[in-house]
Amino acid sequence: MNEISLADFHLTMQVLDNLDVGVVILDENYNVSAWNTFMQAYSGISSVQIMGKSLFDMVPDLPKIWLQNKIRSTFKLRMRSFSAWEDRPWVFRFLNFCPISGSSDIMYQNMTLIPLRSLSGEYTHICLTITDVTDIAKNKNHLHESNKQLTHLSITDRLTQLYNRGHWENCLADAFEACQQTQTPATLVMFDIDHFKRVNDTYGHVAGDGVIKVIADVLRRTKRQTDMAGRYGGEEFGVILPATSAELAGYFTERLRNRIEQETVFDDQRGSINVTISLGVCEWNPQLTDYKSWLEKSDLALYESKKKGRNTTTIINSDNCYSNSKGEFIMAHNDENTTIK
C-alpha cells in the first residue's frame, strides 16, 4: 500500500511539474508545501529553497495584505475564489519574455485559490494556481486602445482637434436636456473669424488653415476643462459653458476675444497675419424649445456683433434684447437701435 501511495505521489508530482500553470500549496501559516517547476522557472527560487518556509519571507514583493486576506477568506468560506488580471494585473512579479520583440514585460496573471482538505476532513491547506494570460491581456488592451483611438477620430475635427460638428451638436443636445431637467444655467457661445474670406484670398487656404488651428489652440487654452468646444463649420466655432450664466460667459468671451486679437500667425511667404473674432452669447432659458432654437439665438447674437462692426461680444436674452461686453443693452427695432444704459 505504501509503495502504491509513493508511486501515485510520484506520478502526481510529475503532472504538477509539467503543468503550464504555477501551483503553490500553502498551510494556514503561509508555509510552502508545494512549489512546481513553473514557479521555480519564473521566480528563480527552487523548491529546495522555499519548501517549508513562509511564502511572504521568500517572495517579498507580493501584495501581502491583499493576498493574506484572499487566503483567509478562502479558508473561512471553504470554497474556491478567483482573481482576474483586469482587477489585479499580477500577483507574483514574474517577467514574461517575448521571443518576437525580444522584450520583457510583467506577466499578466489569473489566480485561483482552492481550499484543500486533509485525510481527517479538515481544511488545512490552500492551493494557488497562477495562469499566464499575458497574450489575452495584451490583445484586449490593444483592442481597447484601438477602440479609444477610433472613438477619438470619430468625434474629433481633424484640423483643430476640437470636437467635430456632429459630436459637438450631440453635446449641445445633452446640455439642453440637462438644463431642462435641473433648471440650472448653461450658456452657449458661437463665434467666427472676421473677414476670413479675405485671409484665404490674400494668403491662401494653407495660411487660412493655419489661422484656424491657432484660434483653436487659443480657445483650448482659454476654456475650462468642463467647457465643450467644437468646430461648427468653416471658420465658425461653438462653446458650451455648463453651470455658467451669460454674465459670467461674458468674461470668458472677452478674454478669448482679446487673446485672439493679440495673437499673430506667421506665414513663411507673406509675413504675419492678425485676425479678430465676433461672438454671440445666449444663456439657456425655459422659453427655448430645443437645442436648435438655442443655437439660433446664439447665431442672432453673433450676427448682431457683425452688424456692430465685428471684434465684439453680443449677448441675447429671452426677450431678444442684446447687450455688449460693456453691459449696454440694445433693443432691435427694424434697422434702428436704441441703446439703454
C-alpha positions as a Markdown table, in Angstrom:
| # | Residue | x | y | z |
|---|---|---|---|---|
| 1 | Met | 0.0 | 0.0 | 0.0 |
| 2 | Asn | 2.8 | 2.4 | 0.9 |
| 3 | Glu | 4.6 | 1.5 | -2.4 |
| 4 | Ile | 1.4 | 2.3 | -4.4 |
| 5 | Ser | 0.9 | 5.6 | -2.5 |
| 6 | Leu | 4.5 | 6.6 | -3.2 |
| 7 | Ala | 4.1 | 5.7 | -6.8 |
| 8 | Asp | 0.9 | 7.7 | -7.1 |
| 9 | Phe | 2.6 | 10.7 | -5.4 |
| 10 | His | 5.5 | 10.4 | -7.8 |
| 11 | Leu | 3.1 | 10.5 | -10.8 |
| 12 | Thr | 1.1 | 13.4 | -9.3 |
| 13 | Met | 4.3 | 15.4 | -8.9 |
| 14 | Gln | 5.2 | 14.8 | -12.5 |
| 15 | Val | 1.9 | 16.1 | -13.6 |
| 16 | Leu | 2.2 | 19.2 | -11.4 |
| 17 | Asp | 5.7 | 19.9 | -12.7 |
| 18 | Asn | 4.6 | 19.7 | -16.3 |
| 19 | Leu | 1.6 | 21.9 | -16.0 |
| 20 | Asp | 1.8 | 25.2 | -17.8 |
| 21 | Val | 0.5 | 27.0 | -14.8 |
| 22 | Gly | 2.0 | 27.8 | -11.4 |
| 23 | Val | 1.0 | 25.6 | -8.5 |
| 24 | Val | 1.6 | 26.7 | -4.9 |
| 25 | Ile | 0.3 | 24.8 | -1.8 |
| 26 | Leu | 0.3 | 26.7 | 1.5 |
| 27 | Asp | -0.6 | 25.7 | 5.0 |
| 28 | Glu | -2.6 | 28.0 | 7.3 |
| 29 | Asn | 0.6 | 29.8 | 8.3 |
| 30 | Tyr | 1.5 | 30.5 | 4.7 |
| 31 | Asn | 4.3 | 28.0 | 4.7 |
| 32 | Val | 5.0 | 26.4 | 1.3 |
| 33 | Ser | 4.1 | 22.7 | 0.9 |
| 34 | Ala | 4.4 | 22.5 | -2.9 |
| 35 | Trp | 6.2 | 24.7 | -5.5 |
| 36 | Asn | 6.1 | 23.3 | -9.0 |
| 37 | Thr | 8.5 | 23.8 | -11.9 |
| 38 | Phe | 6.5 | 26.7 | -13.4 |
| 39 | Met | 7.0 | 28.7 | -10.2 |
| 40 | Gln | 10.7 | 27.7 | -10.0 |
| 41 | Ala | 11.3 | 28.8 | -13.6 |
| 42 | Tyr | 9.7 | 32.3 | -13.3 |
| 43 | Ser | 10.6 | 33.1 | -9.7 |
| 44 | Gly | 14.2 | 31.8 | -9.8 |
| 45 | Ile | 13.5 | 30.2 | -6.4 |
| 46 | Ser | 14.0 | 26.4 | -6.3 |
| 47 | Ser | 11.6 | 24.1 | -4.4 |
| 48 | Val | 14.5 | 23.1 | -2.1 |
| 49 | Gln | 15.0 | 26.8 | -1.1 |
| 50 | Ile | 11.3 | 27.5 | -0.4 |
| 51 | Met | 9.7 | 24.3 | 0.8 |
| 52 | Gly | 8.6 | 24.6 | 4.5 |
| 53 | Lys | 9.3 | 28.3 | 4.6 |
| 54 | Ser | 6.9 | 31.3 | 4.7 |
| 55 | Leu | 5.9 | 32.4 | 1.2 |
| 56 | Phe | 6.0 | 36.1 | 2.2 |
| 57 | Asp | 9.5 | 35.8 | 3.6 |
| 58 | Met | 10.8 | 34.2 | 0.4 |
| 59 | Val | 8.9 | 36.3 | -2.1 |
| 60 | Pro | 8.9 | 39.8 | -0.5 |
| 61 | Asp | 7.3 | 41.7 | -3.5 |
| 62 | Leu | 3.9 | 40.0 | -3.1 |
| 63 | Pro | 0.8 | 42.1 | -2.4 |
| 64 | Lys | 1.0 | 40.8 | 1.2 |
| 65 | Ile | -2.1 | 42.2 | 2.9 |
| 66 | Trp | -4.3 | 41.7 | -0.1 |
| 67 | Leu | -3.2 | 38.1 | -0.7 |
| 68 | Gln | -3.4 | 37.2 | 3.0 |
| 69 | Asn | -7.0 | 38.5 | 3.1 |
| 70 | Lys | -7.8 | 36.4 | 0.0 |
| 71 | Ile | -6.3 | 33.2 | 1.6 |
| 72 | Arg | -8.1 | 33.7 | 4.9 |
| 73 | Ser | -11.4 | 34.4 | 3.2 |
| 74 | Thr | -11.0 | 31.2 | 1.1 |
| 75 | Phe | -10.2 | 29.2 | 4.3 |
| 76 | Lys | -13.2 | 30.7 | 6.1 |
| 77 | Leu | -15.7 | 30.2 | 3.3 |
| 78 | Arg | -14.3 | 26.8 | 2.3 |
| 79 | Met | -14.9 | 27.4 | -1.3 |
| 80 | Arg | -12.7 | 28.4 | -4.2 |
| 81 | Ser | -12.1 | 32.1 | -5.1 |
| 82 | Phe | -10.6 | 33.8 | -8.1 |
| 83 | Ser | -8.6 | 36.9 | -9.0 |
| 84 | Ala | -8.6 | 38.2 | -12.6 |
| 85 | Trp | -5.9 | 40.2 | -14.3 |
| 86 | Glu | -8.4 | 43.0 | -15.0 |
| 87 | Asp | -8.7 | 43.7 | -11.3 |
| 88 | Arg | -5.1 | 43.0 | -10.4 |
| 89 | Pro | -2.7 | 42.6 | -13.3 |
| 90 | Trp | -0.2 | 40.3 | -11.4 |
| 91 | Val | 0.2 | 38.6 | -8.0 |
| 92 | Phe | 3.7 | 37.3 | -8.5 |
| 93 | Arg | 6.0 | 39.8 | -10.2 |
| 94 | Phe | 7.1 | 37.5 | -13.0 |
| 95 | Leu | 8.7 | 38.7 | -16.2 |
| 96 | Asn | 7.2 | 37.4 | -19.4 |
| 97 | Phe | 9.8 | 37.2 | -22.2 |
| 98 | Cys | 8.5 | 37.9 | -25.8 |
| 99 | Pro | 10.6 | 36.0 | -28.3 |
| 100 | Ile | 9.4 | 38.1 | -31.3 |
| 101 | Ser | 10.2 | 41.6 | -29.9 |
| 102 | Gly | 12.9 | 40.3 | -27.5 |
| 103 | Ser | 11.4 | 42.5 | -24.8 |
| 104 | Ser | 10.3 | 41.5 | -21.3 |
| 105 | Asp | 7.1 | 42.6 | -19.6 |
| 106 | Ile | 5.4 | 41.8 | -16.4 |
| 107 | Met | 3.3 | 38.6 | -16.8 |
| 108 | Tyr | -0.4 | 39.2 | -16.5 |
| 109 | Gln | -2.0 | 36.6 | -14.3 |
| 110 | Asn | -5.2 | 35.0 | -13.3 |
| 111 | Met | -5.2 | 33.3 | -9.9 |
| 112 | Thr | -7.4 | 30.6 | -8.4 |
| 113 | Leu | -7.5 | 29.7 | -4.7 |
| 114 | Ile | -8.7 | 26.3 | -3.8 |
| 115 | Pro | -9.1 | 25.1 | -0.2 |
| 116 | Leu | -7.8 | 21.6 | 0.4 |
| 117 | Arg | -8.9 | 19.0 | 3.0 |
| 118 | Ser | -6.6 | 16.6 | 4.8 |
| 119 | Leu | -7.4 | 12.9 | 5.3 |
| 120 | Ser | -9.2 | 13.9 | 8.5 |
| 121 | Gly | -11.6 | 16.1 | 6.5 |
| 122 | Glu | -10.4 | 19.4 | 7.9 |
| 123 | Tyr | -9.3 | 22.3 | 5.6 |
| 124 | Thr | -5.6 | 22.6 | 6.4 |
| 125 | His | -4.1 | 23.8 | 3.1 |
| 126 | Ile | -4.8 | 26.0 | 0.2 |
| 127 | Cys | -3.7 | 25.7 | -3.5 |
| 128 | Leu | -2.9 | 28.7 | -5.5 |
| 129 | Thr | -2.8 | 28.3 | -9.3 |
| 130 | Ile | -1.2 | 31.0 | -11.4 |
| 131 | Thr | -2.2 | 31.2 | -15.1 |
| 132 | Asp | -0.2 | 33.3 | -17.6 |
| 133 | Val | -2.8 | 35.4 | -19.5 |
| 134 | Thr | -0.3 | 37.9 | -20.9 |
| 135 | Asp | -1.3 | 37.3 | -24.6 |
| 136 | Ile | -5.0 | 37.6 | -23.8 |
| 137 | Ala | -4.5 | 40.8 | -21.7 |
| 138 | Lys | -2.3 | 42.4 | -24.3 |
| 139 | Asn | -4.7 | 41.7 | -27.1 |
| 140 | Lys | -7.6 | 43.0 | -25.0 |
| 141 | Asn | -5.6 | 46.1 | -24.1 |
| 142 | His | -4.6 | 46.7 | -27.7 |
| 143 | Leu | -8.2 | 46.3 | -28.8 |
| 144 | His | -9.3 | 48.8 | -26.1 |
| 145 | Glu | -6.7 | 51.3 | -27.2 |
| 146 | Ser | -7.7 | 50.9 | -30.8 |
| 147 | Asn | -11.3 | 51.4 | -30.0 |
| 148 | Lys | -10.4 | 54.6 | -28.0 |
| 149 | Gln | -8.4 | 55.9 | -31.0 |
| 150 | Leu | -11.3 | 55.2 | -33.3 |
| 151 | Thr | -13.8 | 56.8 | -31.0 |
| 152 | His | -11.5 | 59.9 | -30.7 |
| 153 | Leu | -11.2 | 60.1 | -34.5 |
| 154 | Ser | -14.9 | 59.8 | -35.0 |
| 155 | Ile | -15.7 | 62.8 | -32.7 |
| 156 | Thr | -12.7 | 65.0 | -33.4 |
| 157 | Asp | -12.2 | 67.6 | -36.1 |
| 158 | Arg | -9.0 | 66.8 | -37.9 |
| 159 | Leu | -7.7 | 70.3 | -38.4 |
| 160 | Thr | -8.4 | 71.8 | -35.0 |
| 161 | Gln | -8.5 | 68.6 | -32.8 |
| 162 | Leu | -11.7 | 70.1 | -31.2 |
| 163 | Tyr | -15.0 | 68.2 | -31.3 |
| 164 | Asn | -16.4 | 67.9 | -34.8 |
| 165 | Arg | -19.8 | 69.3 | -35.6 |
| 166 | Gly | -21.7 | 66.0 | -35.2 |
| 167 | His | -20.4 | 65.2 | -31.8 |
| 168 | Trp | -20.5 | 68.8 | -30.6 |
| 169 | Glu | -24.2 | 69.1 | -31.5 |
| 170 | Asn | -24.8 | 65.9 | -29.5 |
| 171 | Cys | -23.1 | 67.6 | -26.6 |
| 172 | Leu | -25.3 | 70.6 | -27.1 |
| 173 | Ala | -28.5 | 68.5 | -27.2 |
| 174 | Asp | -27.4 | 66.7 | -23.9 |
| 175 | Ala | -26.6 | 70.1 | -22.3 |
| 176 | Phe | -30.0 | 71.4 | -23.3 |
| 177 | Glu | -31.8 | 68.3 | -21.8 |
| 178 | Ala | -29.7 | 68.7 | -18.6 |
| 179 | Cys | -30.8 | 72.3 | -18.3 |
| 180 | Gln | -34.5 | 71.3 | -18.7 |
| 181 | Gln | -34.2 | 68.6 | -16.1 |
| 182 | Thr | -32.2 | 70.6 | -13.4 |
| 183 | Gln | -33.2 | 74.2 | -14.3 |
| 184 | Thr | -29.6 | 75.1 | -13.9 |
| 185 | Pro | -28.0 | 77.7 | -16.1 |
| 186 | Ala | -25.7 | 77.0 | -19.0 |
| 187 | Thr | -24.5 | 79.3 | -21.8 |
| 188 | Leu | -23.9 | 78.8 | -25.4 |
| 189 | Val | -21.2 | 80.8 | -27.3 |
| 190 | Met | -20.9 | 80.9 | -31.1 |
| 191 | Phe | -18.1 | 82.8 | -32.8 |
| 192 | Asp | -16.4 | 83.1 | -36.1 |
| 193 | Ile | -13.3 | 84.7 | -37.6 |
| 194 | Asp | -13.9 | 88.2 | -39.0 |
| 195 | His | -13.2 | 88.7 | -42.8 |
| 196 | Phe | -11.9 | 85.1 | -43.1 |
| 197 | Lys | -12.5 | 85.0 | -46.8 |
| 198 | Arg | -10.1 | 87.9 | -47.1 |
| 199 | Val | -7.5 | 85.9 | -45.3 |
| 200 | Asn | -7.9 | 83.0 | -47.7 |
| 201 | Asp | -7.9 | 85.3 | -50.8 |
| 202 | Thr | -4.8 | 87.2 | -49.6 |
| 203 | Tyr | -2.7 | 84.5 | -48.0 |
| 204 | Gly | -4.1 | 81.2 | -49.4 |
| 205 | His | -6.0 | 78.4 | -47.9 |
| 206 | Val | -3.0 | 76.8 | -46.3 |
| 207 | Ala | -2.4 | 80.0 | -44.3 |
| 208 | Gly | -6.1 | 80.1 | -43.6 |
| 209 | Asp | -6.0 | 76.6 | -42.1 |
| 210 | Gly | -3.0 | 77.8 | -40.0 |
| 211 | Val | -5.2 | 80.7 | -38.6 |
| 212 | Ile | -8.0 | 78.3 | -37.7 |
| 213 | Lys | -5.5 | 76.0 | -35.9 |
| 214 | Val | -4.0 | 78.9 | -33.9 |
| 215 | Ile | -7.5 | 80.1 | -32.9 |
| 216 | Ala | -8.5 | 76.6 | -31.8 |
| 217 | Asp | -5.3 | 76.4 | -29.7 |
| 218 | Val | -6.1 | 79.7 | -28.0 |
| 219 | Leu | -9.6 | 78.5 | -27.4 |
| 220 | Arg | -8.3 | 75.3 | -25.9 |
| 221 | Arg | -6.1 | 77.3 | -23.5 |
| 222 | Thr | -8.8 | 79.7 | -22.6 |
| 223 | Lys | -11.7 | 77.5 | -21.9 |
| 224 | Arg | -12.2 | 75.4 | -18.7 |
| 225 | Gln | -11.8 | 71.7 | -18.7 |
| 226 | Thr | -15.6 | 71.2 | -18.3 |
| 227 | Asp | -16.4 | 73.5 | -21.3 |
| 228 | Met | -17.1 | 71.8 | -24.6 |
| 229 | Ala | -15.6 | 73.4 | -27.7 |
| 230 | Gly | -16.2 | 72.3 | -31.3 |
| 231 | Arg | -15.6 | 73.5 | -34.8 |
| 232 | Tyr | -19.1 | 74.1 | -36.1 |
| 233 | Gly | -18.0 | 74.5 | -39.7 |
| 234 | Gly | -15.5 | 76.5 | -41.8 |
| 235 | Glu | -14.3 | 79.4 | -39.6 |
| 236 | Glu | -17.2 | 79.1 | -37.0 |
| 237 | Phe | -16.8 | 77.6 | -33.5 |
| 238 | Gly | -19.1 | 76.8 | -30.7 |
| 239 | Val | -18.5 | 76.5 | -26.9 |
| 240 | Ile | -20.9 | 75.1 | -24.3 |
| 241 | Leu | -20.3 | 76.6 | -20.8 |
| 242 | Pro | -22.1 | 74.4 | -18.2 |
| 243 | Ala | -23.3 | 75.9 | -15.0 |
| 244 | Thr | -22.5 | 79.4 | -16.3 |
| 245 | Ser | -24.7 | 82.5 | -16.6 |
| 246 | Ala | -24.5 | 84.8 | -19.6 |
| 247 | Glu | -22.8 | 87.4 | -17.4 |
| 248 | Leu | -20.0 | 85.1 | -16.4 |
| 249 | Ala | -19.7 | 83.9 | -20.0 |
| 250 | Gly | -19.0 | 87.5 | -21.0 |
| 251 | Tyr | -15.8 | 87.3 | -19.0 |
| 252 | Phe | -14.8 | 84.2 | -20.9 |
| 253 | Thr | -15.7 | 85.6 | -24.3 |
| 254 | Glu | -13.8 | 88.9 | -23.7 |
| 255 | Arg | -10.7 | 87.1 | -22.5 |
| 256 | Leu | -10.9 | 84.9 | -25.6 |
| 257 | Arg | -11.5 | 87.8 | -28.0 |
| 258 | Asn | -8.6 | 89.8 | -26.5 |
| 259 | Arg | -6.2 | 86.9 | -26.7 |
| 260 | Ile | -7.1 | 86.2 | -30.4 |
| 261 | Glu | -6.8 | 89.9 | -31.2 |
| 262 | Gln | -3.3 | 89.9 | -29.8 |
| 263 | Glu | -2.3 | 86.6 | -31.4 |
| 264 | Thr | -0.1 | 86.7 | -34.5 |
| 265 | Val | 0.0 | 83.9 | -37.1 |
| 266 | Phe | 3.2 | 83.8 | -39.1 |
| 267 | Asp | 3.2 | 82.9 | -42.8 |
| 268 | Asp | 6.5 | 81.9 | -44.4 |
| 269 | Gln | 5.8 | 83.8 | -47.6 |
| 270 | Arg | 3.6 | 86.7 | -46.7 |
| 271 | Gly | 4.6 | 87.5 | -43.1 |
| 272 | Ser | 2.4 | 87.9 | -40.1 |
| 273 | Ile | -1.4 | 87.6 | -40.1 |
| 274 | Asn | -3.7 | 89.1 | -37.4 |
| 275 | Val | -7.4 | 88.4 | -37.1 |
| 276 | Thr | -10.3 | 89.2 | -34.8 |
| 277 | Ile | -13.5 | 87.3 | -33.9 |
| 278 | Ser | -17.1 | 88.2 | -33.4 |
| 279 | Leu | -19.1 | 86.3 | -30.7 |
| 280 | Gly | -22.7 | 85.7 | -29.8 |
| 281 | Val | -23.8 | 84.5 | -26.4 |
| 282 | Cys | -27.1 | 83.0 | -25.2 |
| 283 | Glu | -27.9 | 81.7 | -21.8 |
| 284 | Trp | -30.4 | 78.8 | -21.6 |
| 285 | Asn | -33.9 | 79.8 | -20.6 |
| 286 | Pro | -37.2 | 77.8 | -20.4 |
| 287 | Gln | -38.6 | 79.6 | -23.4 |
| 288 | Leu | -36.2 | 77.8 | -25.7 |
| 289 | Thr | -38.0 | 74.8 | -27.4 |
| 290 | Asp | -35.0 | 72.7 | -28.2 |
| 291 | Tyr | -31.2 | 72.9 | -28.7 |
| 292 | Lys | -31.6 | 74.2 | -32.3 |
| 293 | Ser | -33.5 | 77.2 | -31.0 |
| 294 | Trp | -30.7 | 77.8 | -28.5 |
| 295 | Leu | -28.3 | 77.7 | -31.4 |
| 296 | Glu | -30.4 | 80.1 | -33.5 |
| 297 | Lys | -30.5 | 82.6 | -30.6 |
| 298 | Ser | -26.7 | 82.5 | -30.3 |
| 299 | Asp | -26.3 | 83.0 | -34.1 |
| 300 | Leu | -28.6 | 86.0 | -33.9 |
| 301 | Ala | -26.3 | 87.5 | -31.2 |
| 302 | Leu | -23.3 | 86.7 | -33.5 |
| 303 | Tyr | -24.9 | 88.4 | -36.4 |
| 304 | Glu | -25.5 | 91.4 | -34.2 |
| 305 | Ser | -21.8 | 91.5 | -33.4 |
| 306 | Lys | -21.1 | 91.6 | -37.1 |
| 307 | Lys | -23.6 | 94.5 | -37.6 |
| 308 | Lys | -21.9 | 96.4 | -34.8 |
| 309 | Gly | -18.6 | 96.3 | -36.6 |
| 310 | Arg | -17.1 | 92.9 | -35.6 |
| 311 | Asn | -14.5 | 92.1 | -33.0 |
| 312 | Thr | -17.1 | 92.3 | -30.2 |
| 313 | Thr | -19.3 | 90.1 | -28.0 |
| 314 | Thr | -23.1 | 90.4 | -28.0 |
| 315 | Ile | -25.4 | 88.7 | -25.5 |
| 316 | Ile | -29.0 | 88.0 | -26.3 |
| 317 | Asn | -31.7 | 87.3 | -23.7 |
| 318 | Ser | -35.1 | 85.6 | -23.8 |
| 319 | Asp | -36.8 | 88.9 | -24.9 |
| 320 | Asn | -34.4 | 89.3 | -27.9 |
| 321 | Cys | -32.6 | 92.1 | -26.2 |
| 322 | Tyr | -28.9 | 92.5 | -26.9 |
| 323 | Ser | -26.1 | 93.6 | -24.6 |
| 324 | Asn | -22.5 | 94.2 | -25.5 |
| 325 | Ser | -19.4 | 93.5 | -23.4 |
| 326 | Lys | -19.7 | 96.8 | -21.7 |
| 327 | Gly | -23.2 | 96.0 | -20.3 |
| 328 | Glu | -25.2 | 98.3 | -22.6 |
| 329 | Phe | -28.5 | 96.8 | -23.8 |
| 330 | Ile | -29.7 | 97.2 | -27.4 |
| 331 | Met | -33.3 | 96.7 | -28.4 |
| 332 | Ala | -33.6 | 95.8 | -32.1 |
| 333 | His | -36.4 | 97.7 | -33.9 |
| 334 | Asn | -36.3 | 97.0 | -37.7 |
| 335 | Asp | -33.0 | 98.7 | -38.7 |
| 336 | Glu | -32.8 | 101.2 | -35.8 |
| 337 | Asn | -31.1 | 100.5 | -32.5 |
| 338 | Thr | -32.0 | 102.1 | -29.2 |
| 339 | Thr | -29.3 | 102.0 | -26.5 |
| 340 | Ile | -30.4 | 101.5 | -22.9 |
| 341 | Lys | -27.7 | 102.3 | -20.4 |
